[in-house]
Amino acid sequence: MGYIALLEGGTYKETAEAIDECVIAEIPVEDLEKILNYNPVATKKIIQILAKNIRDKERQLLDIAYNSLRKRVANALVVLLNKYRKEDEALFSINISREDLANIAGTATESLIRTLSDFKNEKLIEINGSKITILSEPKLNAMIN
């Protein structure tokens, strides 16, 4: 499940790009308040989603603070593999911008590019434009653990 954003009033100039097919719905604040006040099942689900988002962000911040760059990049690749690999895929490939991958890994784009180049030289991944193919999932997993 994706993220939930609660916005109140004002004009927002943010952009997002979906990797997966998704549905976006805008719910007026008044309607959301009615749902929260009168539907405990929906309230519980929204709280669970928000709590999961907080846990994920907390884990991500800890990873950025304590893990090496190589470990963070390997982790980002494995997270994408686990989330988006189809069951019948022998090798997992994903088209993703270097900037987006750097954001996932919590690093500067230039640092990510150098690390991806190292991974390519070590035959862990293959790079073709914005397409990254994971050649050695076991070695990336070993790097994380």
N, C-alpha and C positions, 0 to 999 in steps of 0.2 A: 504494500500500500504506500502511496505517496505521502507528501507532506500536506498539512493543513495550515492555512494562514488566516489569522483573524485580524482584519483591518477595520478601523473605525474612522469614517469620514476622511476628508482630504483627497488630494490627488497624489497618486503614486506613479513613479516613472521607473519601474523595474522591468526586467525582461527575464524570461526563462525559456529553456529549450528542453523538450521532453525527449528522453531516449526511448521510452515505451509509449505505446498508444495510451492516451489518457483522456479523461473527461474533466472539464473545468466547470464549476458551478459557482455562481455568485449568490450569496445569501445575505440579504439585508440584516444589519445588526439586530433590529427589532425582532425579526423572525427567528434569528438564532437564539435570542434571549427567551422567546416563547418556548422553543424546543428544549432549551436547558432547564427552564422552570417547570415544564409540564411532562417531559418525557425522560424518566430516569434511565432508561436503557440507552437512549441516544446520548445523554449526558455522560454516562459511564464510558461509552465507546469513545467519545471525543476526548475525555480525560485520559484514557488509555493511549490513544494516538499521540496526544501531546506529551505524555510521560515517556513514551517510546522515543519520540523525537529528541527529548531532552537527554535521555540515556545515550542515544546514538551520538549526539553532539558532544556530550561529556567524554565518551570513549574516544571520539575523534580528537578532541583537544588533548587528552592524555597521550594519545599516540604521537601527536605532533610534538608535544613537550619532551617525551622520553625515548622515542624510537629513532633510529638512524634513518637517514634519507633513503637508503636502499631498502630498508624494511618497510618504510611507509609506501614507497612506490610499488614494491612487491605486493603489499597488502591491498593497495588500491586495485591492482590488476586482478588479484584473486577475488576480491569483493565483486568486481564487475563480472568475472567469469562465473562465480556462483549465482549471481542474480540473473544473468542474461543468456547463459549457455543453454542451447536446446539439447534435449536428451540424445538425439542421434548425431550430434556433432563430434567428430573425432578431434579436430583442432578448433579451439574457440578463437574467433576474430571479432573485433569491434572497431567501428569507425568512431573515433572520439578526438576532439581537438586537444592539442597539447595543453592549452589553457584550462580546459575542463578537467583533464586528468590531473594537472597540477593542483587545481582546487580540491579535488577529491583527496589527493595525497598530502595536502597541506604544505605545499612548497612553491617556490618561484618557478615559472615556466622554464627558465634557462637551466635551473638545477635539474628539473625533471628531464629535459631533453638530454643532458649529459648522462643521467642515470639510465635512461632508455637506450642510449648508445652503448653504454657498458653492458646492459642486459643483452643487447643484440650481438655484441662481440662475444659474449659468453654463451650464445646460442640458446638463451632462455626465451627470447621473443624474436619475431620477424616483423619488420616495419616496411609498409608500402604506402607512402603518402600518410593519410590520417588513419589508415587501417593498421591495427596492431594484432598480431596473431601470437597466441601463447604456445610455445613449443614444448616447454617443460614445466607443467603444473607442479610435479613433485618437488622440483628444485626451488620454485617460488614459495611453495608451502614450507619447505625446510628453512628458507630464509626468514620466514615470519615467526616460526616456533623456535 
